[in-house]
Amino acid sequence: MNIVSDDIQEVTAAPARVDMYTGIHKALRAFMADTLLAVGRMDCDDAVELAQVTQRVLELLGACASHLQHENEHVHVAMEVRAPGASDAIAHEHQDHLTHITRLGNLVADLRGAGISARPAAAQHLYRELSLFIADNFWHMQVEETAHNAVLWSRYTDAELIAIHDRLVASIPPEEMMAVARWMVPFMNPAERLVLLADIRGKAPAPAFQAILDTARPHLTTAEWAKLARGLGLAPVDGLVEA
Ligand SMILES: [Fe+2]
């Protein structure tokens, strides 16, 4: 973690720049925290709940694996072009995360295959291992948001960063995009949410924009939805775009 300290100073003093990490990392932090809490309160004797919660863990693990792949293929490649070696430490952590993801997947399989008497211990084991994975990821994301951004901001213009991010987003399949929207839109602050949705409206087909709104809306409070609808100029009652 020592690589961070000098760069944090730089980031703290820097003016606002294009930040590829903050939105998706808020989504991941929310997805991770929510899933961990669900595992912690899970009733192992309830077969339906066990199936649902463990499926959610697998979905989280899949999202984490996809996310680090996107970073490797787009962000790290860009960093290495202009700052060779700058992504080495985090790329190494991505390898560790893949190992941890495989281990957690095996713990889910163990829990699902356990007899009734063995389930509580298996669930507790999964809960603790997942918490450590999440803790590690929280540190990891902090490094990316500070040290990696410092590298990106010193070597790329905002227009170039937007182009890199657009290529990354274009590589994401629609189903994955909807899963990301489910966790990203509700857990941003109102200003971030409005900027994101306005950007999506300008770049995506109208049905895709509407689908993202529909996905996020049930997870917003009434006040949050009102602020978003007002900012986007949407009809306040049904969320449809005004004619
Ligand atoms: Fe990462």
Residues whose N, C-alpha, C, O or C-beta is under 5 A from the ligand:
A	BS01	LIG	E71
